[in-house]
Every structure is written in structure tokens, then in C-alpha cells.
């Protein structure tokens, strides 16, 4: 029997407005996943839920886009080709330009120790795949401290 997505993380954190979204604009979320179908699903659902969304297919692209766009939050797959999500998160948290960006690990790594490893790398929250888009949106809203909106009721 498969367990549902596990989610853990700190309480809501207000993202600094110096980032990607100007005052009054929707927060910017960067979705990083090497599987195009996964990215497309989460990008569409987050966009439908009122967020500005960008995407990256690997760790290197995630670093470039994070520095360029200054998103409030990054949804990071940990198993990426080339530079994996673990190392990409370490580099984001070591960089003064991106260290305060909230990072949610969204991964199939559900074994004992993976959550602790993700947190040690700098992830602020941990969700396991398969993860319903509604669950991801709820966690994004919780971490950003944003109210529910949009047709989805999220």
C-alpha cells in the first residue's frame, strides 16, 4: 500500500518583496523537475492558483533562473541530471542573492534519512511524490503565508 505524500516544514514565512514579485503582484514560484510532464502539471496548477510560475529542467538551469528571477519559492526535485537538486539547493542557500528563497523538496526519495538530508541541504519543506497538485499548492501557500484564491478554492 502506498502512503500519501508526506509534508513537513516550518511555519509560514513571509517572502521578502525585494524578490521577483512587486508589491501587489502574485508571488513567483520556480518549478524544477527533469520530467516535462511533472513540470507542466505543477506549472499549470500553480498558475491556475494565482502564482507567477517559471520552470527549469535541471539544477544548473535552476541556479540561473533563481538568480535572474528571484522567486519567492522554489519547488525542487532532488533527482535531477547533472547538478542534482541536493547540490543545487546547497548552492542556492550559500549564495547571498538566493539564500532566503524558500525551497520545497518534491521528490520520490521517501526512505528514512532523505528528509533529514534534504533539510541539511537547505530545503525548508519536504513533499514526497506522488503529490497531488492541490497538496503542493496548499504547502506553497502555507510557506508563503498567502491566502487561498482562484477557482480551485486553494
N, C-alpha and C positions, 0 to 999 in steps of 0.2 A: 504494500500500500504506500503510495506516495504522500509525503507530508506536504502541506500547503507552504507557500512562501514564508520564510522566516524573516521578520523585520525587527531590527533593534537599532537604537540610535539615541542620541542626545535629544533634549527637548528642542522646541522651535528656536531658531536663530534668525534674527533679522539680518538680511544681507545688506551690506553697505551699498548705498545708491551711487557710489563712485564707479560701480561696475557697469555692465552692459546696458541695463535699462535706466533711462532717465526718469526723473520724478513723474509719476502718473502712468508710466508705461508698464506693460507686463514684464515680469522677470524673464531673464534669458536663461535657458537650460540647454546645456550641451549634452547630447546623447552619443556615447562612444560604444560601438559594437561592430565587430567584423562581419556579422551576418546581416546582410542587407534587409532581409525580411523582418528581423527583430528591430533594427533601427527604424524602418519605415513604420512599423506598428506603433512603437513608442513615440516617434516624432509626430505622427498624425494625432495620436490620442492626446499628447501634451499640448499640441497646437489647438486642438478642438477644445481643450480645457482652459484655454486662455493664456498660455505661455508663448513667448517667442522661443523658437527652437532652432538649434543648429545641430549638425551631426558630423561625426568623424568615424573613420573605419579602422583606425589603429592608434597606438599610443603616440607615435610621432605627430600625426595629424592632430590628435587631441591637444598636445602641448602647444602647437602653433595656434590653433583656434582659441584655446583658453587664454593665451597671451593677447591675441588680437581682439577677441570679443568681450573678454572679462565677464563671463557668465556668472550669475549668482550661484548656480548649482551645476554640477556635472554628474551624469549617470554613467558610471564606468564599468564596463565588462572587464573582468580581471584576466580572462584568457584571450589575448589578442596576439596576432602575428607580429614578429619583430619586437618592438618595445611593448611589453605586456602592461596590463592595467595596474599591476602591483608597482612596477617601476615608474610608470607614468604618474601615478598618484604621489609617490615619494618625491619626484622631481617637482610636481606642482606645489606640494607643501613646503619644499625647500626654497622656492622662488618667492621673493617678496611681492612680486606682482600678482601671484595667484595663491599664496598660502592661506588666505582667508576664504577661498572658494569652498563651498560645501561639496563634498564628494559622497555619492551613494554608490557602494559596490553592488552591482547587479550581476549575479554570477551563478553558474551551476555548481560551484565549489561549496558543497554543503557538509563536508566532513568536519569532524571535530578539529578545531585549531584554525580553520580557514577564516572564520570571523575575526578571531584574535589577530591573525596575520594581516587581514585587511585593515583592521584598526591600527595596527603597528605601522602599516604603510601610510596611514593618514586618512583613511576613509572615516567619514562621520556617521555612516549608517550602512547597513548590510541587508540586502534582499536576495533571496535565492530564486533561481529560475526553476520551473516555470513561474512567472509572475504575471498576474493579471494586470492589464494597463491601469485599471481603477486603483489597484493597490499601490502601484508606482506613483500615480498622481496624488493619492492621499499622503504618501510619505513625502513627496516633494512639497506639498502644501504645508505639512506639519513642520518640516525643517525650515521652510522659508517664513512660516507664520502668516501665510496668505489664506484668505477666506475662500470657501467653495464658490464656484461660479460656473456659468455655462450650462448648456442643455444636459450635460451628463450628471448634473447635480453634485459634482465634485468640487 
